[in-house]
Amino acid sequence: MMITHKRKKTSRIRGSRTAGWGFRQSHKGHGNKGGFGMAGSGKRADHDKQRALESDKKGGYFGRRGLTSRGSARNRSLQINLKDIKENIFKKNGDKIDFSKYKILGTGEGFKAEISAKAASASAVKKMEKAGGKIVLVTNKKIVEEK
């Protein structure tokens, strides 16, 4: 019987981790690399440390990067919707409700009460007035006096 075609060893080894040399690190000829790319170059590692520190001077390897525009910055002011006030607070507190540190937003329906607030959306003011209530905007007296 005659063999017409014998596959080469390299084609049979493709995709194998060890390439026929036992443990996966053996016989690579690259020493102990510590991984691929920048692997193993974390805070406490020694591999590729110089490269990491060098690129960090240029502003790139450790920590956060990039800017946040003012338009996409998160609004951290305290906010509450008319719906939440009506469902949770209006029943308990009645006519006058103090939200002097909050901005009142217009999701939900208006109701008959007087809300004191730091700020309010136009839709919230409109809904409250339509329902017979009102939103009173509170200003910080110290700031007004200084100016």
N, C-alpha and C positions, 0 to 999 in steps of 0.2 A: 504494500500500500504506500502511495506516495503523497506527502503533504504538499499541497499546492501553495498555501499561503499561511504564514505564521505571523501572528500579531507581535509587534515589538513590545518589549517590556514597558517602555514609557507610556504607551497607550493604555496598558492594563493598569498602570499605577495612577493615572490621572484621577484626581478627586480623593485619593487616599491621603490620610494625614501623615502616615509614617513613611511612605515610599519604600516599604520593604525593609526598614531598618529598626524595627521594634518600637521603643518608646518614641513619642512624636518629636521630641527635641533632638534625638540622636541624628548624627550624620548630616546636619544641615550646613555646617561650615560657617555659621554666623555667630558662634559663641552663645552666651546667655543674653538674649535680647530683651527679656522682660516683657515681651508682648509685641504687638504690631503697631506701627504708627506712634502715637503719643501715649499708648497704653502703659500703665505703671508709672506715669509721671505725675501722680497726685501730690497732695500737700507734703506728705512725709517720705516720698520715694526718692531714689537717687537716679534712676534711669531717666535720661532725657531732661534732667533738671536744668541744665544750662540752657537748653533750647527753650524750655518753658519760661525760664526767668528772662531770657533775652526778648522773647516775644511779648512778655508782660510789660516790659519797659515801653514797648510800642503801643501798649494798651490792648492786649489781646488774649491772654491765656486764662488767668485766674479772675474770679469775680464776675460781676454783671457788667454789661456794656450797653451802649445805646442811649438815646434820649427819648423822653416822653414829651410830646408836644402839649401845650396847654389845652388844646382842644380835646385831646384824648385822655388827659389826666382825670382821675376819678374825683367826682364831687364828694367831698367828705363832710359837707354840712348836714345837720340833722333835718330829715324830711319826713312828713307824714301825709297820708292821703285823707280826704274828707270821709271816704268809706270807712277807714280804720277808726277815725274819731267817732263817727256816728255809731258804729257797731260796739265799740269798747268803752268809750269815755262819756259820751253825751248822755247816756241813760243814767249814769251814776252822778255826774256833776251838774247836770241841768243847764241853766242859761249861760253862765259865764265860764269859759274854759281858758286856762292859761297855757299857751304854747310859745312863750316868749323867746325860746331858744331854737324854735323849729321854723321850717318853711312849710307852708300848707300847699299841697298839690291837689289838682282837681279831679282825681279819679274817684268816682262815686257821686252820690247825690247830695245837694245842699240840705240844710235843716235850719230850724229857727233857734239860733243861739248866737252869742257874741264870743268870737275867738280872738284872743290877743296873740299875735305871732310876730316873729322877726321879719318874715317875708311871706309872700303868697303869689301863686301863679294867677294870671289873668282869668283863667277858666274857673279857678276855685272861688275867686271874688265874685264872678258873675253868677255862679251856681248858688252861692250863699245869699246874695242879694235877691235872686229870683225866688228863693224859698222863704224869704222874710228874715234872714239872719244877716250877720255882717262879720267882716274880718277887720280887726283894728291892728295896724302895724305899729309895733313898739320900737322906738329908737333908743339907743344907748345915750342917756343924758350926759354922761361925762364927756363923751366924744363931741357932742353938740356944743357943750359949754367951752371946751378947749378951742374949737374952731371959731 
